[in-house]
Amino acid sequence: MTPSYDTVIIGAGISGAAIAFELSKRGYRTINVDRLEAAGRGSTSNTCAIIRTHYSTLEGTAIAYDSYFSWKGWQDYLETVDNDGLARFYQTGLLNIYPEGHDPSNHLNLHDTLGIPYEIWNTHKLLEKMPHFTDDSFHPPKRPEDPSFYAESEQKISDTVVYYPNDGYINDPVLSVHNLQRAAESKGADFRFNAKVVGIRKERDRAAGVTLENGDTIDAAVVVNAAGPHSAVINHMAGVAQKMKMKTRPLRHEVHFVPSPGEFSYEKNGLVVGDADLGGYHRPETGNLILVGSEDPLCDEREWVADPDCFNREVTRAQYQAQTYRLARRIPGLRIPNTPRGIVDLYDVTDDWIPIYDRSDLAGFYLAIGTSGNQYKNGPAIGIILSHIIDACENGHDHDRRPVEVKLPNIDFALDTGIFSRNRDIIAGSSFSVLG
Ligand SMILES: Cc1cc2nc3c(=O)[nH]c(=O)nc-3n(C[C@H](O)[C@H](O)[C@H](O)COP(=O)(O)OP(=O)(O)OC[C@H]3O[C@@H](n4cnc5c(N)ncnc54)[C@H](O)[C@@H]3O)c2cc1C
């Protein structure tokens, strides 16, 4: 007999698991189906899991700030115990370094509007806290192949460095999704793994469930696409891909690991650093390592992937050198092992790098996609936003005409979810990068 649920959620990453949790709290009978063997094993497994609040839009900043409280009070947020243990939020703080002439005022204004704390440091304080840094500027970011890469710097970075004390990172993203799975299950949710969706079933012009690769079917009046970098594949299956203004496509991304420099322990004293002067970021990683990521500077060619099941999962020497050599300009004592070490995964990127949290043109089919390399931290908010949109639409609300407003649970903010519409015009104020 075909099992029947109120909602099938395709994907059990941070998005799908959070949606299951919030819908289950509302009494929806949900099942997450995931083609992999356990929760959080898709792109979430390779996230850098940085928790930060600086985004280019008020709404983006608000959902990040609201979610910060859920991470901070993770055990209370989950309302249950996971015998596997809890993911941990390391609230190290984050500092942002800018090239001379680059103005952080948009971020600061948004933080002022929402009452989010930050501190303005000068480079003297930066070097006091991070004595292994140099305050030389290397802007614009370059690749080591560029003959000017090693040229002596003639400029200094901006004397305005911004420190965000609330920020940090989650130590174990896979465990965090397992925690959410258990939380959702405690409210009645089901999860099914090793189950690949190959078809979206329809009846009378609306979603009616899914078909799995092994031929099984699951009935549900509501189907949610939370398939991460496979979002476009699922939208094509549902026949909605051509009916939305905003598109999603996978972008390959590398992150690398190098040891802490001898004179400074990232394990003990490290924090998250965004370095727009170098076009990268770094943070402490287990084993006194530094995790080195990239903000996709213009000098690095973007690697769009046609098929999310077919891309190079090996770190490349060229990109390892580009990212770590750039960091070595900020940290002259950095030792870079000859053998590259790191991870590779896909972002699911929209045209303006702002996610899509919306209904679709197929009644009963909803979208939590286009997370653009920056929405792990917003998992708790994604669950809340989708549960409100689904509940409103299933009760007859015209979300396209009047976008659902969501009162965020942890901060005093009424979120106009229209910003996450599939049919929005490109948001010109976006960073058009992983910064969102
Ligand atoms: C290298 C990297 C670094 C990042 N760093 C950060 C960061 O520091 N901070 C931050 O906030 N965000 C970061 N992100 C972004 C963040 O990780 C993602 O936005 C988030 O994890 C996406 O979660 P998801 O649940 O939407 O997708 P996923 O975790 O990819 O989950 C989707 C799931 O859908 C399943 N699926 C797909 N197709 C099917 C199908 N046909 N049938 C059944 N199941 C299917 C997959 O198996 C997968 O488990 C980073 C991302 C990457 C790749």
The ligand as a MOL file (V3000), in Angstrom:
LIG
                    3D

  0  0  0     0  0            999 V3000
M  V30 BEGIN CTAB
M  V30 COUNTS 53 58 0 0 0
M  V30 BEGIN ATOM
M  V30 1 C 32.1470 24.2920 0.7000 0
M  V30 2 C 30.9450 24.9420 1.3170 0
M  V30 3 C 31.1130 25.8210 2.3870 0
M  V30 4 C 29.9990 26.4320 2.9620 0
M  V30 5 N 30.1630 27.2480 4.0520 0
M  V30 6 C 29.0760 27.7960 4.6640 0
M  V30 7 C 29.2320 28.5510 5.8560 0
M  V30 8 O 30.3280 28.7280 6.3620 0
M  V30 9 N 28.1160 29.0520 6.4500 0
M  V30 10 C 26.8690 28.8770 5.9120 0
M  V30 11 O 25.8960 29.3780 6.4930 0
M  V30 12 N 26.6920 28.1520 4.7830 0
M  V30 13 C 27.7620 27.6000 4.1560 0
M  V30 14 N 27.6100 26.8310 3.0430 0
M  V30 15 C 26.2680 26.6650 2.4800 0
M  V30 16 C 25.4800 25.6150 3.2140 0
M  V30 17 O 26.2990 24.4980 3.4720 0
M  V30 18 C 24.2830 25.2200 2.3890 0
M  V30 19 O 23.5270 26.4050 2.1170 0
M  V30 20 C 23.3750 24.2350 3.1020 0
M  V30 21 O 24.1380 23.2100 3.7140 0
M  V30 22 C 22.3880 23.6330 2.1250 0
M  V30 23 O 21.6050 22.6980 2.8400 0
M  V30 24 P 20.4230 21.9650 2.1120 0
M  V30 25 O 19.7490 21.1350 3.1370 0
M  V30 26 O 19.5920 22.9680 1.3800 0
M  V30 27 O 21.1360 21.0780 0.9890 0
M  V30 28 P 21.9290 19.6480 1.1620 0
M  V30 29 O 22.6570 19.5640 2.4400 0
M  V30 30 O 22.7000 19.4470 -0.0820 0
M  V30 31 O 20.7260 18.6400 1.2380 0
M  V30 32 C 19.9830 18.2710 0.1050 0
M  V30 33 C 19.7040 16.8020 0.2210 0
M  V30 34 O 18.8460 16.4410 -0.8490 0
M  V30 35 C 19.1640 15.1160 -1.2280 0
M  V30 36 N 18.6860 14.8830 -2.5970 0
M  V30 37 C 19.0570 15.4940 -3.7340 0
M  V30 38 N 18.3930 14.9570 -4.7850 0
M  V30 39 C 17.5770 14.0010 -4.2960 0
M  V30 40 C 16.6690 13.0950 -4.8750 0
M  V30 41 N 16.4190 13.0570 -6.2080 0
M  V30 42 N 16.0040 12.2290 -4.0660 0
M  V30 43 C 16.2280 12.2270 -2.7250 0
M  V30 44 N 17.0980 13.0680 -2.1210 0
M  V30 45 C 17.7590 13.9470 -2.8890 0
M  V30 46 C 20.6800 15.0750 -1.1130 0
M  V30 47 O 21.1210 13.7400 -0.9510 0
M  V30 48 C 20.9430 15.9470 0.0960 0
M  V30 49 O 21.1460 15.2020 1.2780 0
M  V30 50 C 28.7030 26.1830 2.4400 0
M  V30 51 C 28.5460 25.2860 1.3880 0
M  V30 52 C 29.6500 24.6560 0.8280 0
M  V30 53 C 29.4480 23.6740 -0.2750 0
M  V30 END ATOM
M  V30 BEGIN BOND
M  V30 1 1 1 2
M  V30 2 1 2 3
M  V30 3 2 2 52
M  V30 4 2 3 4
M  V30 5 1 4 5
M  V30 6 1 4 50
M  V30 7 2 5 6
M  V30 8 1 6 7
M  V30 9 1 6 13
M  V30 10 2 7 8
M  V30 11 1 7 9
M  V30 12 1 9 10
M  V30 13 2 10 11
M  V30 14 1 10 12
M  V30 15 2 12 13
M  V30 16 1 13 14
M  V30 17 1 14 15
M  V30 18 1 14 50
M  V30 19 1 15 16
M  V30 20 1 16 17
M  V30 21 1 16 18
M  V30 22 1 18 19
M  V30 23 1 18 20
M  V30 24 1 20 21
M  V30 25 1 20 22
M  V30 26 1 22 23
M  V30 27 1 23 24
M  V30 28 2 24 25
M  V30 29 1 24 26
M  V30 30 1 24 27
M  V30 31 1 27 28
M  V30 32 2 28 29
M  V30 33 1 28 30
M  V30 34 1 28 31
M  V30 35 1 31 32
M  V30 36 1 32 33
M  V30 37 1 33 34
M  V30 38 1 33 48
M  V30 39 1 34 35
M  V30 40 1 35 36
M  V30 41 1 35 46
M  V30 42 1 36 37
M  V30 43 1 36 45
M  V30 44 2 37 38
M  V30 45 1 38 39
M  V30 46 1 39 40
M  V30 47 2 39 45
M  V30 48 1 40 41
M  V30 49 2 40 42
M  V30 50 1 42 43
M  V30 51 2 43 44
M  V30 52 1 44 45
M  V30 53 1 46 47
M  V30 54 1 46 48
M  V30 55 1 48 49
M  V30 56 2 50 51
M  V30 57 1 51 52
M  V30 58 1 52 53
M  V30 END BOND
M  V30 END CTAB
M  END
